[in-house]
């Protein structure tokens, strides 16, 4: 029987495009707030609001299934969206910061992935190879920030990177064959990036299918020595 791969943020275009690749090696369990309109054949879906209680309950449910979980892919994230009837975009300057938007960025981009690691990595084997990939973003790199702007998104993804790095140090002791990384997918033609891609040429904006192919190549090549890395879609290291 194939091991399980958990996919969080299953409604995202990147996750949707990656699942057919995962199905070649795993039984895929997909998780999202709402059921996707369409899923590849063979994918089992779970609805979850990503609250801590719901994640803990889902982890118990998957644990009871009994199969080994050897892959985890987290595509949960927010860049822009509608709140209280107002569409909010990334902040370009300090004057645009507000607590509600910052709270949403950290809740979705940092806290939810951290809780996913908390509840689902313990389902992974301690002595067999396993892989956990958290989608991050190149602009989370503090040393690479030369343009400014996008305060909340940058900061929340930088927080995610620190959570991944810190967890990798701890888990290297308990799950010695785990590869836990933060992965930059590249700018992809998805609803998340749509408002910001009109000026990009075709060589800088990738289809979800191409992005998924590249990420799958990175995932397949992961070894325990890679744990704790911040990785570009081409497999190279990105600066923190």
N, C-alpha and C positions, 0 to 999 in steps of 0.2 A: 504494500500500500504506500502511495506517495505521502510524504510529510505535508504538513499544512504550511501555507504562506498566508499571513494576515495582511490585508491591505486596508489602511485607514484613509479616509478621504476618497472613497470609491467613486464619488460623483465627479471628481476632477478629471479633466481631459487627459492628463498625464497618467493617472492611475488607470483610467479606462484603456489607454493604449498599451500599458505595461502588462495588464492581466493576461492577454493571450500568450505572452512570453512566459510568464510565471506558470501557466497551465502545463507547459511542456515538462515541468519538473515537480510541480506541487499541486496539491488540492488547495484551491484558493478560497479563502473566506474573506468576503468584502464587507466593509463597515462604512456607513455614512449616516448622516442625520435623516436623509430621505432616500428611499429606494431609487436607484438610477432607472431611467426610462428603459434602458437596455443593458444587459450584461452578457458577456460571453457564455456560451453553453458550458455547464459544469461548475460555474461559480455560485457559491452559496452566500446569500446576503443577510446581514444583520443590521437592523436599524438601531442607532444609538445617538443620544443627544450630547454625548461627550462630557456629561457631568461626571464627577468622581464616582458617585454611587452607581451610575449606569455602566461605567467602564469596569468597576469592580464586579458587578453582576455578570457582565458579558465575559469577563475573564474566567469566572467560575463555570459559566455555561460551556465555554470552549474547552476548559480543562476536563469537564465531564465527558466530552467527546472521545477523549482518550488518545487521540493521535498526536504524534510529536509535532511541535511547531518549530520549524528550523529557518523560517524567513519572516521578516516583518518589514513592511514598507509604509511609511507615514507621509501622506501628501496633504494633511490637514493644514490649511493656511488661509489668511485673508490679507488682501492688499487694499481693496476699496469695496464699498458696499453701501447699502441703504440702512440707516438707523433712524428711528423716529420720524420717518417720512422724508428724510434728507439724505441725498447721496453724498457720501464722504470720500474724498480723495486723499492720497498721502500729503502730509503737511510739507510745504516748501520752505516755511520760515517759522521762527519761534512764535510769532504772533498768532499762528494758526493752531498751535497746540491746544488740546483740551483733554480733560481727564477721561471723558467717556470714550473717545476714540483711542487714546493710549491704552486704556483698560482693555478694550476689545482686542487691540493688537497683541498685547501680552497674554490675554486669556486664550486666544486661538493659536497664536504662533509659538508661544513658549510653554504655557501651563498645560494645555491639552497634550502636546507631544511628551512632556515630562511625565504626565500621568499614564500615558500609553506605555512608556518605558517601565514605569513602576509596576504596572499590573500585568503586562504581557511578556516582558523579557523573562520573568520567573517561570513562564511556561516553556521556555526554550531549554534544551538539554545542556547540562553543565560540562559534559565531557565529549560532546560531538560537535562538529562544525555547524555554525549557525550564523545568520546574517541579519542585521537590523539597520535599516537605512532611513534616515530622517531627512526629508527634503528641506534644504536651507536655501540660501541665496548668496551670490558672490558679494552683493553690496552689504552683507552682514560683516564683512571683513573690516575691522577698525583701521588697520594699517593701510587699507586700500581706499579709504574714504577721502576723496579729493574734491568731490562735487557738492557734498552736503545734501540737504533736503531729505525727504522721506523719513523723518525722524522716528516715528513709531515703528514703521516696518523694519528699518535698519536695526533699531535697538532691540526689537522683539526677536528678530532672527539671530542677532548677536547673542542674546540671552539663550536662545535654543542651542547655539553652537557651544556655549559654556556648559550647558546642561549635558549635552552629548559627550563632551570631553571629560567632564567630571564623572559621569556614569561609566565611561569606558575604563577609567582608572579603577573604580570599585569593582566592576564586573570582570576585569582581567584576573581578579583573584578567585571569583566564584564560577565564572563561565570562560574558561581559558581558551576555548576555541571559538568564541564569539567575535564577529567583526561588526562593530558598531560605529557608523560614520554619519557625518553630515554631508549631504550631497547637493551640489548646485546643478540644476538641470539645464541651464541655458535659457535664454528668453524664448518662450514657446507661445505659439498662437493659440491662446486659451482665453476664456472670459476673464480670468484674473488679470492678464496682461493687456487685453484688448485696447483699453483707453490710452495706452502709452506706447503703442508700436507703429503708429502711422508713419513715422519718419525713418523706420528701420528698413534697411535693404534686405533682400531675400537671404543674403549670406549671414545675417544676424538675427533672423527670426525663423524659428524651426517649427515644423509641424509636430503635433503630439506623437505621431507615429515615428518620426525620425528621433525625437527626444527619447522615446521609449526604447528604441533600438540601442541608442548610445548608453542609456542608463542600465539596460539589461547586460550590456557588455561589461560595464563596471561591476555590477552586482555579481556576475558569474566569476569574475577574476578576483574577488575579495578573498583574503586570507586573514587569519587571526592577527598577523603582523600589521594589518591595516587599521586595526581598531583605534578609535580616537582621532582619525584624520578628518580634515575638511577638504572634500574632494570635488574637483571640477568634473564636468561631464566627460571630458576626454581622459580621465583617470589621473591627472596631475594634481599636485597639492595646491590649495589656495591659501593665501596668507590670512591669518586670524586678524 
